[in-house]
Amino acid sequence: MAPGAANHRATGAGAAKPGPKRKAAANGSPRKRRPAKHRHNVYVIELDPFVLNFARFRNANPDRDMLKPCVYVGMTGLTPEQRFAKHKAGIRANSYVQRFGLRLLPKLYAYANPMPYEAAREMEVELAIALQEEGYAVWQA
């Protein structure tokens, strides 16, 4: 028998292929998967009141309080600041936000972020409804 022949593995049709090697953690145990991070956010953008000149926006908000701002409510996997910048740049933008977006209103959403995807989807709708009930003129895509 040739030297090293005992360590040779068969490569025939019935032989099992070795699986991927896992790196060991610093303490010698195999790595464990980290729990998924909550990385989705809801956000609220103040819109210029000029948006009320559009019948579609106006008709969607018949009970608005004229003393409260017009807002857009959305959700994203980015930070609200990054998403607002993309709206303004025309990247997957809502036309009202692109044309009339003024600023983020973190006091209306910061308490809830970040969260899992499904929670953010639900929160987007719930937040839009709650703000509309408070008298905000709301657009939510």
N, CA, C and O atoms as CSV, one atom per row, in Angstrom:
chain,resi,resn,atom,element,x,y,z
A,1,MET,N,N,0.842,-1.167,0.000
A,1,MET,CA,C,0.000,0.000,0.000
A,1,MET,C,C,0.891,1.235,0.000
A,1,MET,O,O,1.887,1.295,0.721
A,2,ALA,N,N,0.528,2.204,-0.802
A,2,ALA,CA,C,1.325,3.415,-0.917
A,2,ALA,C,C,1.133,4.277,0.318
A,2,ALA,O,O,0.081,4.238,0.958
A,3,PRO,N,N,2.152,5.054,0.648
A,3,PRO,CA,C,1.990,5.927,1.815
A,3,PRO,C,C,0.832,6.882,1.575
A,3,PRO,O,O,0.682,7.431,0.484
A,4,GLY,N,N,0.023,7.075,2.597
A,4,GLY,CA,C,-1.123,7.970,2.490
A,4,GLY,C,C,-2.336,7.324,1.868
A,4,GLY,O,O,-3.375,7.977,1.766
A,5,ALA,N,N,-2.260,6.053,1.439
A,5,ALA,CA,C,-3.385,5.393,0.789
A,5,ALA,C,C,-4.538,5.178,1.753
A,5,ALA,O,O,-5.696,5.160,1.336
A,6,ALA,N,N,-4.243,5.016,3.021
A,6,ALA,CA,C,-5.298,4.791,4.005
A,6,ALA,C,C,-6.167,6.036,4.168
A,6,ALA,O,O,-7.333,5.928,4.547
A,7,ASN,N,N,-5.609,7.221,3.883
A,7,ASN,CA,C,-6.362,8.460,4.035
A,7,ASN,C,C,-7.128,8.828,2.768
A,7,ASN,O,O,-7.894,9.791,2.770
A,8,HIS,N,N,-6.931,8.070,1.681
A,8,HIS,CA,C,-7.572,8.368,0.418
A,8,HIS,C,C,-9.039,7.951,0.473
A,8,HIS,O,O,-9.358,6.840,0.897
A,9,ARG,N,N,-9.933,8.847,0.042
A,9,ARG,CA,C,-11.369,8.535,0.020
A,9,ARG,C,C,-11.757,8.033,-1.357
A,9,ARG,O,O,-11.195,8.459,-2.365
A,10,ALA,N,N,-12.696,7.149,-1.393
A,10,ALA,CA,C,-13.196,6.652,-2.673
A,10,ALA,C,C,-13.995,7.763,-3.348
A,10,ALA,O,O,-14.734,8.495,-2.689
A,11,THR,N,N,-13.844,7.880,-4.642
A,11,THR,CA,C,-14.572,8.910,-5.380
A,11,THR,C,C,-15.539,8.300,-6.371
A,11,THR,O,O,-15.937,8.955,-7.335
A,12,GLY,N,N,-15.913,7.083,-6.152
A,12,GLY,CA,C,-16.831,6.398,-7.061
A,12,GLY,C,C,-18.246,6.937,-6.920
A,12,GLY,O,O,-18.486,7.881,-6.167
A,13,ALA,N,N,-19.193,6.330,-7.653
A,13,ALA,CA,C,-20.572,6.805,-7.703
A,13,ALA,C,C,-21.259,6.735,-6.348
A,13,ALA,O,O,-22.110,7.574,-6.055
A,14,GLY,N,N,-20.919,5.771,-5.522
A,14,GLY,CA,C,-21.598,5.619,-4.234
A,14,GLY,C,C,-20.948,6.406,-3.120
A,14,GLY,O,O,-21.462,6.417,-2.002
A,15,ALA,N,N,-19.834,7.068,-3.388
A,15,ALA,CA,C,-19.128,7.764,-2.321
A,15,ALA,C,C,-19.828,9.081,-1.975
A,15,ALA,O,O,-20.315,9.790,-2.855
A,16,ALA,N,N,-19.868,9.384,-0.708
A,16,ALA,CA,C,-20.463,10.645,-0.251
A,16,ALA,C,C,-19.434,11.757,-0.379
A,16,ALA,O,O,-18.256,11.574,-0.072
A,17,LYS,N,N,-19.902,12.912,-0.837
A,17,LYS,CA,C,-19.005,14.059,-0.944
A,17,LYS,C,C,-18.946,14.749,0.411
A,17,LYS,O,O,-19.945,14.821,1.127
A,18,PRO,N,N,-17.777,15.249,0.752
A,18,PRO,CA,C,-17.702,15.957,2.031
A,18,PRO,C,C,-18.533,17.239,1.958
A,18,PRO,O,O,-18.574,17.899,0.919
A,19,GLY,N,N,-19.185,17.583,3.048
A,19,GLY,CA,C,-20.014,18.787,3.109
A,19,GLY,C,C,-19.155,20.026,3.282
A,19,GLY,O,O,-17.940,19.924,3.448
A,20,PRO,N,N,-19.774,21.189,3.244
A,20,PRO,CA,C,-19.018,22.427,3.417
A,20,PRO,C,C,-18.445,22.494,4.824
A,20,PRO,O,O,-19.074,22.062,5.790
A,21,LYS,N,N,-17.260,23.035,4.919
A,21,LYS,CA,C,-16.627,23.146,6.222
A,21,LYS,C,C,-17.189,24.362,6.937
A,21,LYS,O,O,-17.371,25.427,6.347
A,22,ARG,N,N,-17.455,24.181,8.206
A,22,ARG,CA,C,-17.925,25.293,9.026
A,22,ARG,C,C,-16.761,25.794,9.846
A,22,ARG,O,O,-15.982,25.023,10.406
A,23,LYS,N,N,-16.667,27.087,9.898
A,23,LYS,CA,C,-15.626,27.669,10.732
A,23,LYS,C,C,-16.065,27.589,12.179
A,23,LYS,O,O,-17.243,27.741,12.501
A,24,ALA,N,N,-15.114,27.352,13.028
A,24,ALA,CA,C,-15.416,27.299,14.447
A,24,ALA,C,C,-15.345,28.697,15.036
A,24,ALA,O,O,-14.573,29.541,14.581
A,25,ALA,N,N,-16.146,28.922,16.035
A,25,ALA,CA,C,-16.101,30.201,16.744
A,25,ALA,C,C,-14.818,30.256,17.553
A,25,ALA,O,O,-14.102,29.258,17.640
A,26,ALA,N,N,-14.521,31.378,18.134
A,26,ALA,CA,C,-13.280,31.566,18.887
A,26,ALA,C,C,-13.154,30.560,20.023
A,26,ALA,O,O,-12.040,30.170,20.372
A,27,ASN,N,N,-14.264,30.132,20.606
A,27,ASN,CA,C,-14.198,29.185,21.720
A,27,ASN,C,C,-14.171,27.729,21.242
A,27,ASN,O,O,-14.191,26.816,22.068
A,28,GLY,N,N,-14.128,27.499,19.949
A,28,GLY,CA,C,-14.017,26.148,19.411
A,28,GLY,C,C,-15.346,25.505,19.051
A,28,GLY,O,O,-15.344,24.445,18.424
A,29,SER,N,N,-16.465,26.084,19.410
A,29,SER,CA,C,-17.758,25.505,19.059
A,29,SER,C,C,-18.170,25.995,17.675
A,29,SER,O,O,-17.721,27.058,17.245
A,30,PRO,N,N,-19.020,25.242,16.964
A,30,PRO,CA,C,-19.459,25.697,15.642
A,30,PRO,C,C,-20.255,26.992,15.756
A,30,PRO,O,O,-20.898,27.248,16.773
A,31,ARG,N,N,-20.205,27.800,14.707
A,31,ARG,CA,C,-20.942,29.070,14.698
A,31,ARG,C,C,-22.430,28.809,14.699
A,31,ARG,O,O,-22.909,27.838,14.114
A,32,LYS,N,N,-23.138,29.672,15.352
A,32,LYS,CA,C,-24.595,29.597,15.352
A,32,LYS,C,C,-25.110,30.749,14.524
A,32,LYS,O,O,-24.494,31.814,14.476
A,33,ARG,N,N,-26.235,30.540,13.875
A,33,ARG,CA,C,-26.842,31.622,13.104
A,33,ARG,C,C,-27.343,32.689,14.042
A,33,ARG,O,O,-27.915,32.404,15.094
A,34,ARG,N,N,-27.120,33.918,13.643
A,34,ARG,CA,C,-27.627,35.033,14.424
A,34,ARG,C,C,-29.110,35.188,14.136
A,34,ARG,O,O,-29.563,34.922,13.022
A,35,PRO,N,N,-29.861,35.614,15.130
A,35,PRO,CA,C,-31.276,35.870,14.840
A,35,PRO,C,C,-31.388,37.018,13.844
A,35,PRO,O,O,-30.553,37.923,13.828
A,36,ALA,N,N,-32.416,36.972,13.023
A,36,ALA,CA,C,-32.609,38.009,12.012
A,36,ALA,C,C,-32.767,39.363,12.691
A,36,ALA,O,O,-33.459,39.494,13.701
A,37,LYS,N,N,-32.109,40.368,12.112
A,37,LYS,CA,C,-32.215,41.705,12.669
A,37,LYS,C,C,-33.511,42.339,12.187
A,37,LYS,O,O,-33.985,42.076,11.081
A,38,HIS,N,N,-34.061,43.169,13.036
A,38,HIS,CA,C,-35.223,43.949,12.636
A,38,HIS,C,C,-34.675,45.144,11.879
A,38,HIS,O,O,-34.007,46.001,12.458
A,39,ARG,N,N,-34.959,45.201,10.584
A,39,ARG,CA,C,-34.349,46.256,9.786
A,39,ARG,C,C,-35.349,47.063,8.967
A,39,ARG,O,O,-34.945,47.904,8.165
A,40,HIS,N,N,-36.614,46.829,9.148
A,40,HIS,CA,C,-37.613,47.584,8.391
A,40,HIS,C,C,-38.158,48.731,9.226
A,40,HIS,O,O,-38.265,48.647,10.449
A,41,ASN,N,N,-38.496,49.793,8.531
A,41,ASN,CA,C,-38.942,51.013,9.187
A,41,ASN,C,C,-40.191,51.565,8.513
A,41,ASN,O,O,-40.380,51.420,7.306
A,42,VAL,N,N,-41.033,52.197,9.312
A,42,VAL,CA,C,-42.100,53.016,8.763
A,42,VAL,C,C,-41.593,54.454,8.817
A,42,VAL,O,O,-40.707,54.780,9.608
A,43,TYR,N,N,-42.155,55.300,7.981
A,43,TYR,CA,C,-41.728,56.697,7.977
A,43,TYR,C,C,-42.884,57.582,7.555
A,43,TYR,O,O,-43.822,57.137,6.892
A,44,VAL,N,N,-42.799,58.851,7.953
A,44,VAL,CA,C,-43.824,59.840,7.610
A,44,VAL,C,C,-43.104,61.049,7.032
A,44,VAL,O,O,-42.163,61.573,7.629
A,45,ILE,N,N,-43.561,61.484,5.860
A,45,ILE,CA,C,-42.977,62.640,5.179
A,45,ILE,C,C,-44.031,63.737,5.103
A,45,ILE,O,O,-45.165,63.504,4.683
A,46,GLU,N,N,-43.638,64.932,5.513
A,46,GLU,CA,C,-44.532,66.076,5.376
A,46,GLU,C,C,-44.555,66.514,3.924
A,46,GLU,O,O,-43.512,66.604,3.278
A,47,LEU,N,N,-45.737,66.785,3.418
A,47,LEU,CA,C,-45.921,67.232,2.041
A,47,LEU,C,C,-46.320,68.708,2.023
A,47,LEU,O,O,-46.993,69.194,2.931
A,48,ASP,N,N,-45.899,69.395,0.993
A,48,ASP,CA,C,-46.282,70.794,0.801
A,48,ASP,C,C,-47.800,70.852,0.657
A,48,ASP,O,O,-48.378,70.014,-0.034
A,49,PRO,N,N,-48.464,71.827,1.296
A,49,PRO,CA,C,-49.933,71.919,1.196
A,49,PRO,C,C,-50.440,72.083,-0.241
A,49,PRO,O,O,-51.624,71.877,-0.507
A,50,PHE,N,N,-49.564,72.448,-1.151
A,50,PHE,CA,C,-49.957,72.570,-2.555
A,50,PHE,C,C,-50.520,71.256,-3.102
A,50,PHE,O,O,-51.257,71.255,-4.089
A,51,VAL,N,N,-50.168,70.130,-2.453
A,51,VAL,CA,C,-50.666,68.826,-2.891
A,51,VAL,C,C,-52.200,68.776,-2.818
A,51,VAL,O,O,-52.828,67.968,-3.502
A,52,LEU,N,N,-52.798,69.637,-1.990
A,52,LEU,CA,C,-54.265,69.679,-1.885
A,52,LEU,C,C,-54.927,70.209,-3.150
A,52,LEU,O,O,-56.146,70.113,-3.288
A,53,ASN,N,N,-54.154,70.763,-4.070
A,53,ASN,CA,C,-54.717,71.210,-5.350
A,53,ASN,C,C,-55.054,70.026,-6.257
A,53,ASN,O,O,-55.696,70.205,-7.292
A,54,PHE,N,N,-54.627,68.823,-5.881
A,54,PHE,CA,C,-54.922,67.622,-6.660
A,54,PHE,C,C,-56.165,66.961,-6.089
A,54,PHE,O,O,-56.197,66.560,-4.925
A,55,ALA,N,N,-57.187,66.855,-6.926
A,55,ALA,CA,C,-58.478,66.318,-6.487
A,55,ALA,C,C,-58.343,64.913,-5.905
A,55,ALA,O,O,-59.028,64.582,-4.937
A,56,ARG,N,N,-57.496,64.106,-6.462
A,56,ARG,CA,C,-57.344,62.735,-5.981
A,56,ARG,C,C,-56.871,62.725,-4.523
A,56,ARG,O,O,-57.375,61.950,-3.711
A,57,PHE,N,N,-55.907,63.582,-4.198
A,57,PHE,CA,C,-55.410,63.678,-2.823
A,57,PHE,C,C,-56.490,64.268,-1.911
A,57,PHE,O,O,-56.743,63.751,-0.822
A,58,ARG,N,N,-57.108,65.328,-2.356
A,58,ARG,CA,C,-58.151,66.002,-1.587
A,58,ARG,C,C,-59.317,65.058,-1.302
A,58,ARG,O,O,-59.813,64.999,-0.177
A,59,ASN,N,N,-59.753,64.318,-2.328
A,59,ASN,CA,C,-60.892,63.409,-2.164
A,59,ASN,C,C,-60.585,62.240,-1.231
A,59,ASN,O,O,-61.492,61.680,-0.614
A,60,ALA,N,N,-59.325,61.875,-1.128
A,60,ALA,CA,C,-58.928,60.791,-0.225
A,60,ALA,C,C,-58.915,61.249,1.234
A,60,ALA,O,O,-58.804,60.427,2.143
A,61,ASN,N,N,-59.029,62.561,1.458
A,61,ASN,CA,C,-58.946,63.120,2.804
A,61,ASN,C,C,-60.060,64.128,3.067
A,61,ASN,O,O,-59.780,65.297,3.330
A,62,PRO,N,N,-61.325,63.693,2.999
A,62,PRO,CA,C,-62.438,64.644,3.142
A,62,PRO,C,C,-62.562,65.239,4.545
A,62,PRO,O,O,-63.097,66.338,4.694
A,63,ASP,N,N,-62.085,64.546,5.567
A,63,ASP,CA,C,-62.245,65.015,6.947
A,63,ASP,C,C,-60.958,65.593,7.521
A,63,ASP,O,O,-60.748,65.553,8.733
A,64,ARG,N,N,-60.107,66.121,6.676
A,64,ARG,CA,C,-58.810,66.619,7.151
A,64,ARG,C,C,-58.977,67.875,8.007
A,64,ARG,O,O,-59.919,68.651,7.843
A,65,ASP,N,N,-58.037,68.040,8.913
A,65,ASP,CA,C,-57.961,69.239,9.743
A,65,ASP,C,C,-56.981,70.172,9.039
A,65,ASP,O,O,-55.816,69.821,8.854
A,66,MET,N,N,-57.437,71.340,8.651
A,66,MET,CA,C,-56.593,72.265,7.877
A,66,MET,C,C,-55.395,72.770,8.678
A,66,MET,O,O,-54.466,73.334,8.101
A,67,LEU,N,N,-55.401,72.579,9.990
A,67,LEU,CA,C,-54.277,73.009,10.816
A,67,LEU,C,C,-53.168,71.960,10.894
A,67,LEU,O,O,-52.070,72.249,11.370
A,68,LYS,N,N,-53.454,70.742,10.427
A,68,LYS,CA,C,-52.459,69.665,10.451
A,68,LYS,C,C,-51.873,69.504,9.053
A,68,LYS,O,O,-52.544,69.772,8.056
A,69,PRO,N,N,-50.609,69.062,8.983
A,69,PRO,CA,C,-49.953,68.957,7.675
A,69,PRO,C,C,-50.436,67.774,6.843
A,69,PRO,O,O,-51.023,66.821,7.354
A,70,CYS,N,N,-50.172,67.867,5.562
A,70,CYS,CA,C,-50.386,66.749,4.640
A,70,CYS,C,C,-49.161,65.854,4.774
A,70,CYS,O,O,-48.036,66.345,4.863
A,71,VAL,N,N,-49.380,64.529,4.789
A,71,VAL,CA,C,-48.269,63.605,4.990
A,71,VAL,C,C,-48.373,62.398,4.065
A,71,VAL,O,O,-49.442,62.060,3.556
A,72,TYR,N,N,-47.230,61.769,3.870
A,72,TYR,CA,C,-47.138,60.494,3.157
A,72,TYR,C,C,-46.606,59.482,4.157
A,72,TYR,O,O,-45.654,59.777,4.879
A,73,VAL,N,N,-47.198,58.299,4.216
A,73,VAL,CA,C,-46.748,57.239,5.109
A,73,VAL,C,C,-46.246,56.079,4.261
A,73,VAL,O,O,-46.917,55.647,3.324
A,74,GLY,N,N,-45.062,55.581,4.597
A,74,GLY,CA,C,-44.493,54.457,3.855
A,74,GLY,C,C,-43.706,53.535,4.763
A,74,GLY,O,O,-43.573,53.790,5.960
A,75,MET,N,N,-43.186,52.462,4.189
A,75,MET,CA,C,-42.305,51.543,4.915
A,75,MET,C,C,-41.149,51.173,4.015
A,75,MET,O,O,-41.267,51.202,2.790
A,76,THR,N,N,-40.020,50.823,4.631
A,76,THR,CA,C,-38.814,50.550,3.872
A,76,THR,C,C,-37.872,49.639,4.633
A,76,THR,O,O,-37.953,49.517,5.856
A,77,GLY,N,N,-36.977,49.001,3.892
A,77,GLY,CA,C,-35.889,48.234,4.490
A,77,GLY,C,C,-34.651,49.096,4.658
A,77,GLY,O,O,-33.651,48.653,5.223
A,78,LEU,N,N,-34.716,50.325,4.168
A,78,LEU,CA,C,-33.630,51.291,4.325
A,78,LEU,C,C,-33.903,52.143,5.558
A,78,LEU,O,O,-34.900,51.937,6.250
A,79,THR,N,N,-33.027,53.091,5.830
A,79,THR,CA,C,-33.355,54.057,6.868
A,79,THR,C,C,-34.366,55.032,6.270
A,79,THR,O,O,-34.394,55.207,5.052
A,80,PRO,N,N,-35.185,55.661,7.083
A,80,PRO,CA,C,-36.135,56.639,6.533
A,80,PRO,C,C,-35.428,57.749,5.753
A,80,PRO,O,O,-35.952,58.225,4.746
A,81,GLU,N,N,-34.246,58.162,6.209
A,81,GLU,CA,C,-33.507,59.213,5.518
A,81,GLU,C,C,-33.069,58.762,4.122
A,81,GLU,O,O,-33.167,59.523,3.159
A,82,GLN,N,N,-32.588,57.525,4.021
A,82,GLN,CA,C,-32.177,56.998,2.709
A,82,GLN,C,C,-33.378,56.888,1.777
A,82,GLN,O,O,-33.284,57.221,0.596
A,83,ARG,N,N,-34.503,56.421,2.308
A,83,ARG,CA,C,-35.695,56.250,1.469
A,83,ARG,C,C,-36.231,57.597,0.999
A,83,ARG,O,O,-36.649,57.725,-0.152
A,84,PHE,N,N,-36.228,58.601,1.869
A,84,PHE,CA,C,-36.682,59.929,1.487
A,84,PHE,C,C,-35.804,60.480,0.367
A,84,PHE,O,O,-36.309,61.071,-0.588
A,85,ALA,N,N,-34.493,60.287,0.483
A,85,ALA,CA,C,-33.576,60.751,-0.566
A,85,ALA,C,C,-33.889,60.066,-1.896
A,85,ALA,O,O,-33.820,60.702,-2.948
A,86,LYS,N,N,-34.230,58.782,-1.860
A,86,LYS,CA,C,-34.572,58.069,-3.102
A,86,LYS,C,C,-35.875,58.589,-3.703
A,86,LYS,O,O,-35.991,58.731,-4.920
A,87,HIS,N,N,-36.854,58.872,-2.844
A,87,HIS,CA,C,-38.102,59.473,-3.351
A,87,HIS,C,C,-37.773,60.771,-4.094
A,87,HIS,O,O,-38.216,60.973,-5.224
A,88,LYS,N,N,-37.004,61.636,-3.463
A,88,LYS,CA,C,-36.694,62.942,-4.048
A,88,LYS,C,C,-35.880,62.815,-5.333
A,88,LYS,O,O,-35.981,63.659,-6.223
A,89,ALA,N,N,-35.070,61.754,-5.428
A,89,ALA,CA,C,-34.262,61.518,-6.626
A,89,ALA,C,C,-35.060,60.825,-7.725
A,89,ALA,O,O,-34.557,60.653,-8.835
A,90,GLY,N,N,-36.291,60.426,-7.434
A,90,GLY,CA,C,-37.119,59.770,-8.443
A,90,GLY,C,C,-36.895,58.277,-8.537
A,90,GLY,O,O,-37.316,57.659,-9.515
A,91,ILE,N,N,-36.243,57.674,-7.550
A,91,ILE,CA,C,-35.970,56.234,-7.556
A,91,ILE,C,C,-37.094,55.534,-6.801
A,91,ILE,O,O,-37.222,55.681,-5.585
A,92,ARG,N,N,-37.911,54.770,-7.535
A,92,ARG,CA,C,-39.094,54.101,-6.980
A,92,ARG,C,C,-39.898,55.081,-6.141
A,92,ARG,O,O,-40.308,54.773,-5.022
A,93,ALA,N,N,-40.109,56.239,-6.686
A,93,ALA,CA,C,-40.682,57.354,-5.946
A,93,ALA,C,C,-42.188,57.444,-6.076
A,93,ALA,O,O,-42.759,57.122,-7.118
A,94,ASN,N,N,-42.815,57.882,-5.015
A,94,ASN,CA,C,-44.205,58.278,-5.075
A,94,ASN,C,C,-44.212,59.684,-5.654
A,94,ASN,O,O,-43.423,60.530,-5.233
A,95,SER,N,N,-45.086,59.942,-6.607
A,95,SER,CA,C,-45.053,61.239,-7.298
A,95,SER,C,C,-45.355,62.402,-6.359
A,95,SER,O,O,-44.781,63.479,-6.516
A,96,TYR,N,N,-46.245,62.206,-5.385
A,96,TYR,CA,C,-46.523,63.284,-4.436
A,96,TYR,C,C,-45.284,63.603,-3.592
A,96,TYR,O,O,-44.985,64.770,-3.339
A,97,VAL,N,N,-44.572,62.570,-3.161
A,97,VAL,CA,C,-43.374,62.797,-2.348
A,97,VAL,C,C,-42.277,63.431,-3.197
A,97,VAL,O,O,-41.594,64.351,-2.747
A,98,GLN,N,N,-42.108,62.947,-4.408
A,98,GLN,CA,C,-41.067,63.491,-5.271
A,98,GLN,C,C,-41.292,64.982,-5.529
A,98,GLN,O,O,-40.349,65.773,-5.502
A,99,ARG,N,N,-42.524,65.349,-5.774
A,99,ARG,CA,C,-42.829,66.741,-6.115
A,99,ARG,C,C,-43.056,67.631,-4.900
A,99,ARG,O,O,-42.690,68.806,-4.924
A,100,PHE,N,N,-43.661,67.090,-3.826
A,100,PHE,CA,C,-44.088,67.924,-2.713
A,100,PHE,C,C,-43.480,67.556,-1.365
A,100,PHE,O,O,-43.808,68.181,-0.357
A,101,GLY,N,N,-42.600,66.553,-1.325
A,101,GLY,CA,C,-42.007,66.136,-0.057
A,101,GLY,C,C,-41.113,67.222,0.531
A,101,GLY,O,O,-40.227,67.744,-0.146
A,102,LEU,N,N,-41.353,67.557,1.789
A,102,LEU,CA,C,-40.577,68.610,2.445
A,102,LEU,C,C,-39.540,68.059,3.418
A,102,LEU,O,O,-38.361,68.407,3.350
A,103,ARG,N,N,-39.996,67.191,4.327
A,103,ARG,CA,C,-39.099,66.683,5.371
A,103,ARG,C,C,-39.726,65.467,6.031
A,103,ARG,O,O,-40.931,65.237,5.933
A,104,LEU,N,N,-38.889,64.700,6.701
A,104,LEU,CA,C,-39.370,63.587,7.509
A,104,LEU,C,C,-39.942,64.146,8.812
A,104,LEU,O,O,-39.504,65.190,9.296
A,105,LEU,N,N,-40.913,63.447,9.366
A,105,LEU,CA,C,-41.503,63.810,10.654
A,105,LEU,C,C,-41.274,62.679,11.657
A,105,LEU,O,O,-42.205,61.938,11.975
A,106,PRO,N,N,-40.038,62.538,12.159
A,106,PRO,CA,C,-39.710,61.393,13.005
A,106,PRO,C,C,-40.526,61.308,14.299
A,106,PRO,O,O,-40.676,60.220,14.854
A,107,LYS,N,N,-41.050,62.424,14.784
A,107,LYS,CA,C,-41.840,62.349,16.017
A,107,LYS,C,C,-43.105,61.510,15.831
A,107,LYS,O,O,-43.703,61.063,16.810
A,108,LEU,N,N,-43.515,61.297,14.575
A,108,LEU,CA,C,-44.717,60.509,14.298
A,108,LEU,C,C,-44.439,59.021,14.094
A,108,LEU,O,O,-45.373,58.219,14.092
A,109,TYR,N,N,-43.165,58.639,13.922
A,109,TYR,CA,C,-42.886,57.227,13.623
A,109,TYR,C,C,-41.698,56.628,14.359
A,109,TYR,O,O,-41.601,55.404,14.435
A,110,ALA,N,N,-40.794,57.427,14.904
A,110,ALA,CA,C,-39.536,56.915,15.450
A,110,ALA,C,C,-39.735,55.900,16.580
A,110,ALA,O,O,-38.901,55.013,16.763
A,111,TYR,N,N,-40.822,56.017,17.333
A,111,TYR,CA,C,-41.078,55.098,18.451
A,111,TYR,C,C,-41.200,53.647,17.997
A,111,TYR,O,O,-40.967,52.734,18.789
A,112,ALA,N,N,-41.556,53.423,16.755
A,112,ALA,CA,C,-41.863,52.070,16.284
A,112,ALA,C,C,-40.694,51.369,15.593
A,112,ALA,O,O,-40.742,50.153,15.411
A,113,ASN,N,N,-39.660,52.088,15.208
A,113,ASN,CA,C,-38.591,51.515,14.374
A,113,ASN,C,C,-37.418,51.010,15.199
A,113,ASN,O,O,-37.180,51.500,16.303
A,114,PRO,N,N,-36.686,50.043,14.678
A,114,PRO,CA,C,-36.960,49.163,13.536
A,114,PRO,C,C,-37.849,47.994,13.958
A,114,PRO,O,O,-38.115,47.784,15.142
A,115,MET,N,N,-38.299,47.243,12.954
A,115,MET,CA,C,-39.195,46.116,13.215
A,115,MET,C,C,-39.064,45.090,12.090
A,115,MET,O,O,-38.476,45.389,11.051
A,116,PRO,N,N,-39.606,43.884,12.284
A,116,PRO,CA,C,-39.586,42.886,11.207
A,116,PRO,C,C,-40.461,43.331,10.037
A,116,PRO,O,O,-41.315,44.206,10.183
A,117,TYR,N,N,-40.239,42.723,8.889
A,117,TYR,CA,C,-40.939,43.090,7.659
A,117,TYR,C,C,-42.456,43.062,7.815
A,117,TYR,O,O,-43.127,44.042,7.492
A,118,GLU,N,N,-42.997,41.960,8.304
A,118,GLU,CA,C,-44.463,41.831,8.410
A,118,GLU,C,C,-45.040,42.883,9.357
A,118,GLU,O,O,-46.105,43.443,9.097
A,119,ALA,N,N,-44.342,43.142,10.439
A,119,ALA,CA,C,-44.818,44.155,11.384
A,119,ALA,C,C,-44.805,45.533,10.734
A,119,ALA,O,O,-45.712,46.334,10.961
A,120,ALA,N,N,-43.786,45.815,9.928
A,120,ALA,CA,C,-43.697,47.110,9.244
A,120,ALA,C,C,-44.827,47.259,8.229
A,120,ALA,O,O,-45.401,48.340,8.094
A,121,ARG,N,N,-45.149,46.180,7.516
A,121,ARG,CA,C,-46.263,46.242,6.557
A,121,ARG,C,C,-47.565,46.594,7.253
A,121,ARG,O,O,-48.334,47.425,6.770
A,122,GLU,N,N,-47.806,45.958,8.390
A,122,GLU,CA,C,-49.033,46.222,9.145
A,122,GLU,C,C,-49.008,47.621,9.753
A,122,GLU,O,O,-50.010,48.335,9.729
A,123,MET,N,N,-47.854,48.006,10.298
A,123,MET,CA,C,-47.735,49.309,10.949
A,123,MET,C,C,-47.936,50.449,9.964
A,123,MET,O,O,-48.497,51.484,10.323
A,124,GLU,N,N,-47.484,50.272,8.719
A,124,GLU,CA,C,-47.663,51.318,7.699
A,124,GLU,C,C,-49.149,51.650,7.544
A,124,GLU,O,O,-49.527,52.821,7.530
A,125,VAL,N,N,-49.973,50.638,7.429
A,125,VAL,CA,C,-51.412,50.832,7.249
A,125,VAL,C,C,-52.041,51.395,8.522
A,125,VAL,O,O,-52.838,52.332,8.466
A,126,GLU,N,N,-51.678,50.817,9.671
A,126,GLU,CA,C,-52.242,51.274,10.943
A,126,GLU,C,C,-51.876,52.724,11.231
A,126,GLU,O,O,-52.713,53.495,11.700
A,127,LEU,N,N,-50.632,53.097,10.954
A,127,LEU,CA,C,-50.186,54.465,11.190
A,127,LEU,C,C,-50.915,55.444,10.279
A,127,LEU,O,O,-51.321,56.521,10.716
A,128,ALA,N,N,-51.082,55.071,9.012
A,128,ALA,CA,C,-51.802,55.936,8.075
A,128,ALA,C,C,-53.245,56.148,8.536
A,128,ALA,O,O,-53.748,57.271,8.494
A,129,ILE,N,N,-53.905,55.091,8.971
A,129,ILE,CA,C,-55.286,55.203,9.448
A,129,ILE,C,C,-55.349,56.068,10.703
A,129,ILE,O,O,-56.219,56.930,10.823
A,130,ALA,N,N,-54.428,55.839,11.639
A,130,ALA,CA,C,-54.430,56.602,12.890
A,130,ALA,C,C,-54.201,58.090,12.631
A,130,ALA,O,O,-54.870,58.933,13.228
A,131,LEU,N,N,-53.262,58.415,11.746
A,131,LEU,CA,C,-53.004,59.821,11.442
A,131,LEU,C,C,-54.201,60.471,10.756
A,131,LEU,O,O,-54.537,61.623,11.031
A,132,GLN,N,N,-54.838,59.722,9.862
A,132,GLN,CA,C,-56.021,60.261,9.175
A,132,GLN,C,C,-57.152,60.509,10.171
A,132,GLN,O,O,-57.876,61.498,10.057
A,133,GLU,N,N,-57.301,59.618,11.141
A,133,GLU,CA,C,-58.334,59.802,12.166
A,133,GLU,C,C,-58.035,61.017,13.043
A,133,GLU,O,O,-58.952,61.628,13.591
A,134,GLU,N,N,-56.746,61.373,13.177
A,134,GLU,CA,C,-56.350,62.555,13.951
A,134,GLU,C,C,-56.500,63.840,13.142
A,134,GLU,O,O,-56.304,64.932,13.675
A,135,GLY,N,N,-56.844,63.721,11.866
A,135,GLY,CA,C,-57.079,64.904,11.047
A,135,GLY,C,C,-55.997,65.221,10.032
A,135,GLY,O,O,-56.119,66.195,9.289
A,136,TYR,N,N,-54.939,64.420,9.983
A,136,TYR,CA,C,-53.908,64.636,8.966
A,136,TYR,C,C,-54.466,64.258,7.598
A,136,TYR,O,O,-55.273,63.335,7.479
A,137,ALA,N,N,-54.035,64.971,6.582
A,137,ALA,CA,C,-54.345,64.576,5.202
A,137,ALA,C,C,-53.248,63.586,4.811
A,137,ALA,O,O,-52.083,63.969,4.702
A,138,VAL,N,N,-53.609,62.317,4.600
A,138,VAL,CA,C,-52.640,61.228,4.450
A,138,VAL,C,C,-52.702,60.606,3.068
A,138,VAL,O,O,-53.778,60.393,2.510
A,139,TRP,N,N,-51.533,60.322,2.532
A,139,TRP,CA,C,-51.413,59.494,1.334
A,139,TRP,C,C,-50.526,58.325,1.687
A,139,TRP,O,O,-49.433,58.503,2.223
A,140,GLN,N,N,-50.995,57.127,1.387
A,140,GLN,CA,C,-50.236,55.921,1.683
A,140,GLN,C,C,-50.364,55.007,0.489
A,140,GLN,O,O,-51.472,54.620,0.115
A,141,ALA,N,N,-49.232,54.653,-0.121
A,141,ALA,CA,C,-49.252,53.871,-1.359
A,141,ALA,C,C,-49.451,52.398,-1.099
A,141,ALA,O,O,-49.491,51.606,-2.040
